[in-house]
């Protein structure tokens, strides 16, 4: 029934629009079609000129009002380069936009239909066509060159001192894995994924490098002014690691790990001071539609000093010991003490 009413309303709207158009034609005939058409042209020409002026003022106002207030300054070294490339692109395309729009609307006003002027037929000019083909081609080549250079810089080899964090997207959240003191992430296998057995990442426990890896969900910790290499995966469908404050993003593809690296330049505390927002947090979002819960796929990034990060990591228990409590020296010691206390009592 609801579908019927929607179709009926759409049909009625079309019918009303058609009747209004027919009525306008009849009015034009009664008034004199030629006179009505010329009057309409004058009104349209004036409206186009007004739209140009109001539109340009609106663009300038929005730019001044919102500039730097949505995301603020970039919080990574690569982010500065990305913003610079974006500003160059906006400047070049902005100049072309302003010139072409002014010409478009001004010509529509200035050269509106007139009995005192005859239209000039100008079909072809090789020199003009060469100019508006070659110059945009060169400009776009330069912009693409910048993009490729920055892309390979972001996805290229990370510095030797870079920390490593594995990022895994799933419907609808994020998982993070950190190597322990050995600095190496242990191997994993998708068939070993078992949250019930405290192995959500599918780690291979026979690999000794897994014995000190730390697993976290929804919250990633990074060190300020220290490069970080992200090893990115997905468990189910294609996701996308979106780091808006760092101006970084990378697809998370099932079965095909991707990487990128950057250096955070401000701690979370510093950004709170810079933005004046006490509730400010760095955010990791999914920038690829991944299902009905896509909107909620959001995680938090904490950027802190090396001392704070070391203290945080030291307080976390390796996932190997979480999955194998009998291997945990602290748990064995506690169990032994409990047994001794039971005997004494």
MOURRA-V622949 format. One record per helix or strand of 3 or more residues. SS is the DSSP state (H for helix, E for strand). FROM is the first residue (numbers start at 1). LEN is the number of residues. If there is no record, write none. Layout:
ss->(SS;SS)
from->(FROM;FROM)
len->(LEN;LEN)
This chain:
ss->(H;H;H;H;E;E;H;H;H;E;E;E;E;H;E;E;H;E;H;E;H;H;H;H)
from->(2;33;77;126;163;173;190;195;208;214;219;227;239;244;248;258;268;282;294;298;306;319;325;329)
len->(30;34;34;30;8;6;3;3;5;4;5;8;5;3;6;7;8;5;3;7;9;5;3;16)
